[in-house]
Amino acid sequence: MFQNIIYDCDYVNFFEEQIETFGGISRGIKKYVLRKNINTPFPDKGAYFGCINDGEDLSGAYSDLSIVIFPSNEQNNEDDRWIIALGVGSLGFKNDYSLVSLPGTRRLFMKYLKEGTYIKNDFIDLESSDGFTSFCNENTITDSLDNAVKNYGKVLLTATLFNPNNYDTGKELITKYLALYATLRHWPSNNTQRAAVKSALNVNYPNVDDEQNVRNLILNRKYVVLQGAPGTGKTRLAKRIPSENDIVFFTQFHAETTYSDFIYGITPDVNERKLNYSAKEGVFAKAIRESLKTENQDKKVFLIIDEINRANLSNVLGPSFYLFEPTMTGHNVKIEVCPGLELEKLPDNLYVIATMNTADRSLAVVDFALRRRFSWYTLFPHEITPEDGQIFCREDFNAIADIFERYASDEELNLQPGHAYFIIPASNQNEIDNRLKYEIMPLIKEYLLDGMLSRAKDDFINYFRKRINEEMFQ
């Protein structure tokens, strides 16, 4: 029951101890206000304890972000479930609106609070409670806990349900929430406090093997688009998928690519005195014919299309568009790819890998019908282990990535320079300065001039000024 758990486990004292560990008290001055209503018997409107921003009153309505814990009070201890949450006071925002409106604030909690956590889609929305209601229904919130949280559904931005009888798990969760709150509030003021926050948020994420994932996907789905920001290695990965024994065709689309270039067309013979025309099969028809050859039936044929959305895809593919169905088994409808080549479906040993640069805003729109026919795999910028003779400039990569994570909208994340920008020869370690000055800074300046990442402008300016002593804007 409530009084047994909250006092036996001493959660409240542990809560305050962790706040102090993370810098919530500096030179004896508290940077927070502790709120609690944990008197026995269990309060009619539910119990709670937590911390709110410095400057708020000890009781009554308050503003801005807080960390709050709602205990339950079941007859059997094992039935108890508590909620820990990031919430906003019932008075709404006073000083934290700018902080909460940053995409990075929500992203911070998404990054470290994973399985079983409710995270509101829009942190500045204090009017809807649908998501939290669904969370409570899915987790079958007990009556004694529902009584505490039912009036707060609109203002809870994140919420995690936990069993308070599992002391280790409960205290670990409290520690993580308070470390995130300390990060938002900039509590840590010395290396010890910063190290404590970093330790609390240290999560070992499994390494993502993009190459193996794409191999599995292409074998299962046959037609795959690799999408991602510049420098994430899309084309390089596409070329690594085929083995030495596979047959590979490669083409790159551009704004002037046509049906005649890709599939089939006729070209004038300018060397003849009399005007003649010759048939010309494009790379798509050639790849199909190669796949159909008897001697190639046991081989895989790959068609790699670089920058697939630079062209007008409807015009380039024509009726062949119908053939891009990974599960198609033939429906007695034949498509004429070119003279002498009619198909009900593409050959089973033909695979298509395309790449798409998500940062290029001038590209043609990929319609939903094409999206349905391909599988889409996104490559994200990430830290890498460089090959022999190379260096990965981790500090510079993380500095740029942190600014993007803090300020970029979901769409703007597609603009983040990929890890390839930060790989330099070991024999020329000064090359990263050139990359920053002549490649990365001009790229980001272009983004800013186009009206993107506007709130990150000062951070980018200060970074390049400090890092390479260059001004983005004169």
C-alpha positions in Angstrom: 0.0 0.0 0.0 0.9 3.7 -0.4 2.3 4.4 3.0 4.4 1.2 3.1 6.1 1.8 -0.2 6.7 5.5 -0.1 8.2 5.4 3.4 9.9 2.0 3.4 11.7 2.8 0.1 12.2 6.4 1.0 11.5 7.6 -2.6 11.1 11.2 -1.6 14.5 11.6 0.0 16.0 9.7 -2.9 14.3 12.2 -5.2 15.9 15.2 -3.5 19.3 13.5 -3.2 19.4 13.0 -7.0 18.4 16.6 -7.6 21.4 17.7 -5.5 23.7 15.2 -7.4 22.8 16.8 -10.7 23.4 20.4 -9.5 19.9 21.4 -8.3 21.5 23.0 -5.3 24.4 25.4 -5.8 26.3 27.0 -2.9 23.4 26.0 -0.6 20.8 27.7 -2.8 18.1 25.5 -4.3 17.3 25.9 -8.0 14.0 24.2 -7.7 10.9 24.0 -5.4 9.8 20.7 -3.9 6.1 20.0 -4.0 4.5 17.0 -2.2 1.2 15.8 -1.0 2.0 12.4 0.6 0.3 12.6 3.9 -1.6 9.6 5.2 -4.3 8.6 4.9 -4.1 8.6 1.1 -5.4 12.0 -0.2 -8.8 12.0 -1.7 -7.6 13.6 -4.9 -4.5 11.4 -5.1 -0.9 11.8 -3.9 2.0 13.4 -5.7 5.5 14.7 -5.1 8.0 16.4 -7.5 10.0 19.5 -8.3 9.0 22.7 -10.1 11.0 25.6 -11.3 12.7 28.0 -9.0 10.6 31.1 -8.2 7.3 29.3 -8.0 5.2 29.2 -4.9 5.3 26.4 -2.4 1.6 25.6 -3.0 -1.2 26.4 -5.4 -1.2 26.7 -9.1 2.2 27.0 -10.9 3.7 27.5 -14.3 6.2 25.8 -16.6 7.9 22.4 -16.6 8.0 20.1 -13.7 8.9 16.5 -12.8 6.1 14.9 -10.8 5.5 11.4 -9.4 1.9 10.1 -8.8 1.8 7.2 -6.4 -1.1 4.7 -6.3 -2.7 3.1 -3.3 -3.8 -0.5 -3.9 -4.8 -3.1 -1.3 -1.9 -5.3 -2.3 1.5 -3.9 -2.8 2.2 -5.9 -5.9 -0.8 -4.2 -7.6 0.7 -0.7 -7.1 1.8 1.2 -10.2 3.1 4.7 -10.1 3.5 7.3 -12.9 6.5 9.6 -13.3 6.0 12.4 -15.7 7.3 15.6 -17.3 4.4 18.1 -16.8 3.4 21.7 -17.2 1.8 23.6 -14.4 -1.9 24.4 -14.7 -1.0 28.1 -15.3 0.7 27.1 -18.5 3.9 28.6 -19.8 5.6 31.6 -18.3 9.3 31.2 -19.0 9.5 27.8 -20.7 7.6 28.3 -23.9 10.7 29.0 -25.9 12.4 25.9 -24.4 9.5 23.6 -25.0 8.9 24.8 -28.6 12.4 23.7 -29.5 12.2 20.3 -31.3 15.2 19.1 -29.4 13.4 19.3 -26.1 10.9 16.6 -27.1 13.7 14.7 -28.9 15.7 14.6 -25.7 13.0 12.6 -23.9 12.4 10.4 -27.0 16.0 9.5 -27.1 16.3 8.3 -23.5 12.8 7.2 -22.6 12.0 4.3 -24.8 9.7 1.4 -24.3 6.4 1.9 -22.4 6.7 5.7 -22.2 4.0 8.1 -23.4 5.4 11.1 -25.2 3.1 13.8 -26.4 3.4 14.6 -30.1 3.3 18.3 -29.6 4.9 19.7 -26.4 3.3 23.1 -26.7 -0.2 21.6 -27.0 -1.9 22.0 -23.6 -5.4 21.5 -24.9 -5.6 17.8 -25.9 -5.4 14.7 -23.7 -6.2 12.0 -26.3 -2.8 10.5 -26.3 -2.5 10.3 -22.5 -6.0 8.9 -22.3 -5.0 6.1 -24.7 -1.9 5.5 -22.7 -4.0 5.1 -19.5 -6.4 2.8 -21.2 -3.7 0.6 -22.7 -2.0 0.2 -19.4 -5.1 -0.2 -17.3 -4.4 2.5 -14.8 -5.7 1.6 -11.4 -8.5 3.6 -9.8 -6.3 5.1 -7.0 -3.8 6.3 -9.6 -6.4 7.4 -12.1 -7.8 9.7 -9.4 -4.5 11.5 -9.2 -3.8 12.0 -12.9 -7.3 12.4 -14.5 -7.2 16.1 -14.2 -3.7 16.4 -15.6 -4.0 14.6 -18.9 -3.7 17.8 -21.0 -0.5 19.0 -19.3 1.5 15.8 -19.0 4.1 15.8 -21.9 5.7 12.5 -21.0 4.6 9.7 -18.6 6.1 6.4 -17.6 4.4 3.7 -15.6 6.5 1.7 -13.1 6.2 -0.8 -10.3 7.4 0.9 -7.1 8.1 -2.4 -5.4 11.0 -2.9 -7.8 13.2 -0.4 -6.1 16.1 -0.6 -8.5 14.0 0.0 -11.5 12.0 2.7 -9.8 15.0 4.6 -8.7 16.8 4.2 -12.0 13.7 5.7 -13.8 13.6 8.6 -11.3 17.3 9.2 -11.8 16.9 9.3 -15.6 13.9 11.8 -15.5 15.8 14.1 -13.1 18.9 13.9 -15.3 16.9 15.0 -18.3 15.3 17.8 -16.3 18.7 18.9 -15.0 19.8 19.0 -18.6 16.9 21.3 -19.6 17.5 23.5 -16.6 21.3 23.6 -17.0 21.7 22.7 -13.4 25.2 21.1 -13.5 27.8 23.7 -12.7 30.9 21.5 -12.3 32.5 18.5 -13.8 31.3 16.1 -11.1 27.6 17.1 -11.7 28.0 17.0 -15.4 29.6 13.5 -15.2 26.6 12.4 -13.0 24.1 13.5 -15.6 26.1 11.9 -18.4 26.3 8.6 -16.4 22.5 8.6 -15.7 21.8 9.1 -19.4 24.4 6.6 -20.7 22.4 4.3 -22.9 24.2 1.6 -25.0 22.3 1.6 -28.3 22.9 -1.4 -30.5 24.9 -0.7 -33.6 22.8 -0.5 -36.7 24.2 -2.6 -39.6 22.8 -0.7 -42.5 24.5 -3.0 -45.1 23.1 -6.2 -43.7 19.7 -4.6 -43.2 19.6 -3.5 -46.8 20.8 -6.9 -48.0 17.9 -8.6 -46.2 15.4 -6.0 -47.4 16.4 -6.2 -51.1 16.2 -10.0 -51.0 12.8 -9.9 -49.5 11.3 -6.9 -51.3 13.4 -6.6 -54.5 12.9 -2.9 -55.1 14.4 -0.6 -52.5 15.1 3.2 -52.3 17.9 4.3 -50.0 17.1 7.8 -48.8 19.0 10.2 -46.6 20.9 13.5 -46.3 24.1 14.3 -48.3 27.1 12.3 -47.1 25.2 9.4 -45.5 26.7 7.0 -48.0 23.7 6.1 -50.1 25.4 5.5 -53.4 28.4 3.8 -51.7 26.1 1.4 -49.9 24.1 0.7 -53.0 27.3 -0.3 -54.8 28.3 -2.6 -51.9 25.2 -4.7 -52.0 25.9 -6.8 -55.1 28.5 -9.5 -54.8 31.4 -10.1 -57.2 29.3 -12.8 -59.1 26.3 -10.5 -59.6 25.6 -8.5 -62.7 25.3 -4.8 -62.1 23.9 -2.0 -64.2 24.2 1.6 -63.0 22.5 4.8 -64.1 22.0 8.3 -62.7 18.8 10.2 -63.2 18.7 14.0 -63.8 16.1 16.5 -64.8 16.4 15.7 -68.5 16.2 11.9 -68.2 13.5 10.5 -70.4 11.7 7.3 -71.3 14.0 7.0 -74.3 17.1 7.2 -72.0 15.9 4.7 -69.5 13.8 2.2 -71.4 13.7 2.5 -75.1 13.9 5.0 -77.9 15.1 5.8 -81.4 18.0 7.9 -82.3 18.9 9.5 -85.7 22.0 8.3 -87.4 23.8 11.6 -88.2 26.6 9.9 -90.1 24.4 8.7 -92.9 23.7 10.9 -96.0 20.1 9.7 -95.8 18.4 10.3 -92.5 17.9 6.9 -90.7 16.8 6.0 -87.2 18.2 3.3 -85.0 16.6 1.6 -82.0 18.3 2.2 -78.7 17.5 0.2 -75.6 17.9 1.9 -72.3 19.6 0.5 -69.2 16.3 -0.9 -67.8 15.6 -2.9 -70.9 19.2 -4.1 -71.0 19.0 -5.2 -67.4 15.8 -7.2 -68.0 17.3 -8.9 -71.1 20.4 -9.8 -69.1 18.2 -11.3 -66.3 16.3 -13.4 -68.9 19.4 -15.0 -70.4 19.5 -18.8 -69.7 23.1 -18.6 -68.5 22.2 -15.9 -65.9 19.2 -17.7 -64.3 21.2 -18.5 -61.2 22.8 -15.0 -61.0 21.4 -11.9 -59.5 21.1 -8.8 -61.7 21.1 -5.4 -60.0 20.0 -2.2 -61.5 21.2 0.8 -59.4 19.5 4.1 -60.0 21.3 7.0 -58.4 19.2 10.1 -57.6 15.9 8.5 -58.7 13.7 11.5 -57.9 15.7 14.0 -60.0 13.7 12.9 -63.0 10.0 13.0 -63.9 9.3 9.4 -62.8 5.9 9.0 -64.5 7.4 10.0 -67.8 10.6 8.0 -67.4 8.9 4.7 -66.4 5.8 4.9 -68.6 3.8 1.7 -68.6 6.7 -0.2 -67.1 5.7 1.4 -63.8 3.1 -1.4 -63.5 5.8 -4.0 -63.3 7.3 -2.7 -60.1 5.3 -5.0 -57.8 7.5 -7.1 -55.5 4.8 -9.7 -54.9 3.5 -9.8 -58.5 3.0 -13.3 -59.8 1.6 -12.5 -63.2 -2.0 -11.6 -64.1 -2.1 -12.4 -67.8 -1.5 -8.7 -68.5 1.6 -8.2 -70.5 3.4 -4.9 -70.6 5.5 -4.1 -73.7 8.8 -2.7 -72.3 10.2 -2.3 -75.8 9.7 -4.1 -79.2 10.3 -7.8 -78.7 10.1 -7.7 -74.9 6.8 -8.2 -73.2 6.4 -9.1 -69.5 3.8 -10.0 -67.0 6.2 -9.3 -64.2 9.9 -8.5 -63.8 12.4 -11.4 -63.7 12.7 -13.0 -60.3 16.5 -12.4 -60.4 16.3 -8.7 -61.1 16.7 -6.3 -58.2 16.5 -2.5 -58.2 18.3 -0.3 -55.7 17.7 3.5 -56.0 19.0 6.4 -54.0 17.3 9.7 -53.1 18.8 12.8 -51.5 16.3 14.0 -49.0 18.0 17.5 -48.7 17.5 18.4 -52.3 14.4 20.5 -52.3 14.4 21.0 -56.1 13.6 17.4 -56.8 10.5 16.0 -58.4 7.7 14.7 -56.1 7.6 10.9 -55.6 4.0 10.0 -55.7 2.2 7.5 -53.4 1.8 4.9 -56.1 5.6 4.7 -56.6 6.2 4.7 -52.8 3.9 1.7 -52.5 6.0 -0.3 -55.1 9.3 0.3 -53.4 10.6 -0.2 -49.9 12.2 2.8 -48.3 15.3 2.6 -46.1 16.6 5.8 -44.5 20.3 6.3 -43.8 21.0 8.7 -40.9 24.2 10.6 -40.1 26.0 8.7 -37.4 29.4 8.1 -35.8 31.5 5.5 -37.7 34.7 3.6 -37.3 36.9 4.8 -40.2 38.8 2.5 -42.5 42.6 2.2 -42.3 44.3 5.3 -43.3 41.3 7.5 -42.4 40.2 9.6 -39.4 36.6 10.3 -38.4 36.4 13.8 -36.8 34.0 12.8 -34.1 34.0 16.1 -32.1 33.1 18.2 -35.2 30.5 15.7 -36.3 28.8 15.7 -32.9 29.0 19.5 -32.6 27.0 19.9 -35.9 24.7 17.0 -35.0 23.9 18.5 -31.6 22.8 21.8 -33.2 20.6 20.0 -35.6 19.1 17.8 -32.9 18.3 20.8 -30.8 16.8 23.1 -33.4 15.8 21.2 -36.6 12.3 20.2 -37.3 11.6 16.7 -38.5 11.9 17.9 -42.1 15.0 19.9 -41.4 16.8 16.9 -40.0 17.0 15.7 -43.6 19.5 18.5 -44.2 22.1 17.4 -41.6 25.5 16.8 -43.3 26.3 13.1 -43.2 29.2 11.4 -41.7 31.1 11.2 -45.0 31.9 14.9 -44.6 33.9 14.2 -41.5 36.1 11.4 -42.8 39.6 12.7 -43.7 42.9 11.1 -44.7 45.1 10.3 -41.7 48.0 11.8 -43.7 46.3 15.2 -43.8 44.6 15.9 -40.5 44.1 19.6 -41.3 41.7 18.6 -44.1 38.8 18.9 -41.7 39.3 22.6 -41.4 39.0 22.8 -45.2 35.9 20.7 -45.1 34.3 23.0 -42.5 35.3 26.2 -44.3 34.6 25.2 -48.0 31.9 22.6 -47.8 30.0 22.4 -44.5 29.8 26.1 -43.7 28.6 27.2 -47.2 26.0 24.4 -47.1 24.6 25.5 -43.8 24.7 29.1 -44.8 22.6 28.3 -47.8 20.1 26.5 -45.5 19.9 29.7 -43.4 19.5 32.0 -46.3 16.6 29.8 -47.5 14.8 30.4 -44.2 15.6 27.0 -42.7 17.0 26.3 -39.2 16.5 30.0 -38.3 16.6 29.5 -34.6 20.0 27.7 -34.9 21.6 30.6 -36.7 23.5 32.0 -33.7 24.7 28.6 -32.6 26.1 27.9 -36.1 27.7 31.3 -36.4 29.4 30.9 -33.0 30.5 27.4 -33.8 32.3 28.3 -37.0 33.7 31.5 -35.5 35.2 29.5 -32.6 36.2 26.4 -34.5 37.8 27.8 -37.7 37.9 31.6 -37.0 35.5 32.2 -39.9 32.4 34.4 -40.0 29.4 33.0 -41.8 27.9 36.4 -42.4 30.0 39.6 -43.0 
